Amino acid sequence: MLSSVSIHRIILFQCNIFSHVVLLICELPIGVEVKQWEWSPEKELHFPVKTHFIFYDALVNCLKGIICKLPLTTYMRLKMLHLILAVTSIGIPLSYGQDVFNHSPERTKPHSDEAVKTRFIATTALLDAAINSLNSINSLVKKENYRNKIAAFNNPSSSDMGFSLETEIFNAIRPILNKTKTTSQAKFSEIISTLIGNPAKNKLHGNIFNTGTVFNTLLSMVGNLAINEKKITRGDVDSFMVTIGKYFSQYEKLKEANVVFDTKVDKFNLKLQELQFDIREFMMDLVTILHPGVSRQHLKNKILEELLLKYLDKAVLDTIISNSIRDSTAKPVYYPGDGIKTSKEVVYSLQKLFNEYQNIYTQNYTEIRMVLLQTKDLGKNINVKQVDQAVAEFDQLYKESKEADVLNLRLNTLSERLKYLVSTENLTTGKN
């Protein structure tokens, strides 16, 4: 049993370490959009820290609050918290009755190498399914057939929406041009065709037709005609604006739906990249445990599939752990204490991303479908049969795409492999 003086010195030593750690952390740049991290330390972190010292409660709570605000991924936040707590808990002796912070409690228990191998194999099988699912999501986001159909709707020369915007513009401008004397009708029409069909100036990101630019330019051109041509009246200009305005309104709705869609997809891709980074970090942790001679720097440039096949293949695991069993002097191979927790986070993140992906596409599909149906109400010149055909094709494309998504993603396989990995928690790990 330690004396009160010794305990007092230990606490002072740890407080000194903690103060320096906090100062270092506070110098890091704080994320501007902290609220977007969707990370709850109170729900996600459970520490086996049992101590009579009020200091440790304050330490854990303070660290949670600080690290939660850092612009890091969830995985890197956990790693930072584990490291700091491990360092600052050096002074607390086991003999005093505390369970020192140790995120890998299995390391203190001598257990079978077979259990270690079982967990590693289960984890790598899960990672294999996770990488395949991640790649599937990446390909699903592109959805070429779906995006091509949307691009066809956005084409002002197309009649997929039951009318051709370009044709309606010329129909509306023709009565005005017939009143001109000094203006070349052919040249004026050529300028309008160039204006509508110019992809560089009149399209936004993702081939979205920029309705605002074209509409305002057309009104300006017609207004100039009214100024220069005496027979063209204000009523002619107003009639032109009302006539083409209802068609431009449909394209404006398409534009708004697709701008929102593209913005959400861009943010979604960032989340995919973050998850890919977390999976890579986790895999490098496993590789450096099994292959102590391999540096993380050497692993950073390798693709995930290569890390899995070269360093975490079942045959490689068998060889490493078998050698550890035969050689009594070899360093024991331990399964990381946070391995199952990190695996859960990977699976839950993939499931969450897939649900978000489905919501993004469902919302976009619903909004575009509504625009197509509203087109029927624009007037007698609308080709209703063409609209119905476009809606039917769009419905079928969305249905087929959605069914293929579920089949390709292998979420059920991922869930089953996670269940098996979790079931190994009751297995003892370590080396006899």
Buried (B, 14 or more C-beta within 10 A) or exposed (E): EEEEEEBEEBBEEBBEBBEEBBEEBEEBEEBEEEEEBEBEBEEBBEBEBEBEBEBBEEBBEBBBEBBBBBBBBBBBBBBBBBEBBBEBBEBBBEEBEBBBBBBBEBBEEEBBBBBBBBBBBBBBBBBBBBBBBBBBBEEBBEBEEBBEBBBBBBBBEBBBBBBBBBBBBBEBBEEBBEBBEEBEEEEBBEEBEEBBEEEEEBBBEBBBBBBBBBBEBBBEBBBEBBEEBEEBEEEBBEBBBEBBEBBBBBBBBBBBBBBBBBEBBEEBEEBBEBBBEBBBBBBBBBBBBBBEEBEEEEBEEBEBEEBBEBBBBEEBBEEBBEEBBEEEEEEBBBBBBBBBBBBBBBBEBBBEBBEBBBEBBEBBBEBBBEBBEBBBEBEEEBBEEBBBEBBEEBEEBBEEBBEEBEEBBBBEBBBBBBEBBEEBEEBEBBBE
